[in-house]
Amino acid sequence: MATIPTYNERENIRELVERILALGDNIELVVADDDSPDGTWQVVEEMSKSNPAIHLLHRKKIKGAGAPEKMRFILLSPVRRFNH
């Protein structure tokens, strides 16, 4: 599982997500977006509808780049549980 913190990355997020997922078949990706005004979270939400390996954490209260790493431990267990 990979976690990507984002803010105003609409122009880059699609290519970044596609490149990460191309690294292997067993990759799960959580994109934690701090309510980007450019709509980054909307692009990720659209992508997640067609790819179950993409997960969006749309955070309306900005918490900064380090917060997704702290959340990784919370998110990791439930995702793995559903894959078995």
Backbone hydrogen bonds in HBPLUS format (Angstrom, degrees):
<---DONOR---> <-ACCEPTOR-->    atom                        ^
c    i                          cat <-CA-CA->   ^        H-A-AA   ^      H-
h    n   atom  resd res      DA  || num        DHA   H-A  angle D-A-AA Bond
n    s   type  num  typ     dist DA aas  dist angle  dist       angle   num
A0002-ALA N   A0028-GLU O   2.91 MM  26  6.39 153.7  1.97 157.0 165.0     1
A0030-VAL N   A0002-ALA O   2.85 MM  28  6.21 167.6  1.86 163.4 167.5     2
A0004-ILE N   A0030-VAL O   2.85 MM  26  6.31 159.0  1.90 160.8 167.1     3
A0032-ALA N   A0004-ILE O   2.85 MM  28  5.99 155.5  1.91 143.5 151.9     4
A0006-THR N   A0032-ALA O   2.88 MM  26  6.08 157.0  1.93 148.5 147.6     5
A0034-ASP N   A0006-THR O   3.25 MM  28  6.57 162.4  2.28 163.4 161.8     6
A0012-ASN N   A0009-GLU O   2.88 MM   3  5.31 144.0  2.01 114.2 125.2     7
A0013-ILE N   A0009-GLU O   2.83 MM   4  5.62 150.1  1.92 171.0 176.2     8
A0016-LEU N   A0012-ASN O   3.09 MM   4  6.23 165.7  2.11 158.6 163.1     9
A0017-VAL N   A0013-ILE O   2.92 MM   4  6.00 171.7  1.92 156.8 158.5    10
A0018-GLU N   A0014-ARG O   3.04 MM   4  6.20 165.8  2.06 149.8 154.1    11
A0019-ARG N   A0015-GLU O   2.93 MM   4  6.08 155.7  1.99 149.9 156.3    12
A0020-ILE N   A0016-LEU O   3.02 MM   4  6.25 159.7  2.06 152.3 157.5    13
A0021-LEU N   A0017-VAL O   2.98 MM   4  6.17 170.1  1.99 156.8 159.4    14
A0022-ALA N   A0018-GLU O   3.03 MM   4  6.08 136.2  2.22 136.8 148.1    15
A0023-LEU N   A0020-ILE O   3.09 MM   3  5.53 161.8  2.13 112.1 117.7    16
A0024-GLY N   A0021-LEU O   3.47 MM   3  6.19 168.5  2.49 115.7 117.9    17
A0029-LEU N   A0053-ALA O   2.78 MM  24  6.02 171.2  1.78 177.4 174.5    18
A0055-HIS N   A0029-LEU O   2.73 MM  26  5.97 153.3  1.80 166.1 172.9    19
A0031-VAL N   A0055-HIS O   2.81 MM  24  6.20 164.7  1.83 167.3 168.8    20
A0057-LEU N   A0031-VAL O   2.80 MM  26  5.97 166.7  1.82 154.7 152.1    21
A0033-ASP N   A0057-LEU O   2.92 MM  24  6.22 141.9  2.07 143.3 155.3    22
A0059-ARG N   A0033-ASP O   2.79 MM  26  5.88 160.0  1.83 164.2 170.5    23
A0039-GLY N   A0036-SER O   3.16 MM   3  5.57 166.3  2.18 113.4 117.3    24
A0042-GLN N   A0039-GLY O   2.97 MM   3  5.17 128.0  2.25 102.2 116.3    25
A0043-VAL N   A0039-GLY O   3.29 MM   4  6.72 149.8  2.38 153.2 160.7    26
A0043-VAL N   A0040-THR O   3.09 MM   3  5.35 123.3  2.43 103.3 116.8    27
A0044-VAL N   A0040-THR O   3.16 MM   4  6.52 161.9  2.19 154.5 159.3    28
A0045-GLU N   A0041-TRP O   2.85 MM   4  6.00 156.3  1.91 144.9 152.1    29
A0046-GLU N   A0042-GLN O   3.00 MM   4  6.16 158.1  2.05 143.3 148.5    30
A0047-MET N   A0043-VAL O   3.00 MM   4  6.28 158.3  2.05 148.3 154.2    31
A0048-SER N   A0044-VAL O   2.86 MM   4  6.06 152.1  1.93 151.9 159.6    32
A0049-LYS N   A0046-GLU O   3.31 MM   3  5.48 141.3  2.47  99.9 109.9    33
A0050-SER N   A0047-MET O   3.21 MM   3  5.72 146.0  2.33 109.5 117.7    34
A0054-ILE N   A0051-ASN O   3.13 MM   3  5.86 170.1  2.14 124.3 127.1    35
A0067-ALA N   A0064-GLY O   3.38 MM   3  5.91 148.5  2.49 112.2 119.6    36
A0069-GLU N   A0066-GLY O   3.21 MM   3  5.65 129.3  2.48 109.5 121.4    37
A0070-LYS N   A0067-ALA O   3.09 MM   3  5.22 123.6  2.42 101.3 115.3    38
A0071-MET N   A0067-ALA O   3.08 MM   4  6.38 147.1  2.20 148.0 157.8    39
A0072-ARG N   A0068-PRO O   2.97 MM   4  6.12 126.1  2.27 140.8 154.2    40
A0074-ILE N   A0071-MET O   2.89 MM   3  5.25 128.2  2.16 109.6 123.9    41
A0075-LEU N   A0071-MET O   3.00 MM   4  6.29 160.1  2.04 159.9 166.3    42
A0076-LEU N   A0072-ARG O   2.90 MM   4  5.82 150.6  1.99 149.7 156.8    43
A0079-VAL N   A0075-LEU O   3.41 MM   4  6.47 165.9  2.43 154.6 158.6    44
A0080-ARG N   A0076-LEU O   3.15 MM   4  6.31 166.9  2.17 156.5 159.9    45
A0081-ARG N   A0077-SER O   3.04 MM   4  6.17 156.7  2.09 153.1 159.9    46
A0082-PHE N   A0078-PRO O   3.27 MM   4  6.51 150.4  2.36 147.1 152.3    47
A0083-ASN N   A0080-ARG O   3.10 MM   3  5.16 137.6  2.29  99.3 111.4    48
